[in-house]
Amino acid sequence: MKFETLILRGLFVACILVCGLILTAMVTSKTSPLHLAASTSIASLLVSAPSSCVLPVVDDMICVRSSI
């Protein structure tokens, strides 16, 4: 076998191994659910929102504002 073939096969095996480890980490990870909205009301969440549109002005963009 040529040296280049061995290097390419080794690289392939290393890439498959890294991808497998990443996939395993994603599948087995345990996330804790967030309970942000459970203790606060919608009105208090909207009060903390900015009063003006923070998005840059772009053609045909609508900035949604709440009126409480």
TAGICOR-V887111 format. One record per backbone hydrogen bond with DSSP energy under -0.5 kcal/mol. NH is the residue of the N-H (numbers start at 1). CO is the residue of the C=O. E is the energy in kcal/mol with one decimal. If there is no record, write none. Layout:
NH	CO	E
NH	CO	E
This chain:
6	2	-1.7
7	3	-2.3
8	4	-2.5
9	5	-2.3
10	6	-2.4
11	7	-2.4
12	8	-2.3
13	9	-2.4
14	10	-2.3
15	11	-2.5
16	12	-2.5
17	13	-2.3
18	14	-2.4
19	15	-2.6
20	16	-2.3
21	17	-2.3
22	18	-2.4
23	19	-2.5
24	20	-2.4
25	21	-2.2
26	22	-2.1
27	23	-2.3
28	24	-2.3
29	25	-0.8
31	29	-0.6
39	35	-0.6
40	36	-0.6
45	41	-1.5
46	42	-2.3
47	43	-1.7
48	44	-1.1
49	46	-0.7
58	56	-0.5
61	58	-1.5
63	61	-0.5
64	62	-0.7
68	66	-0.6
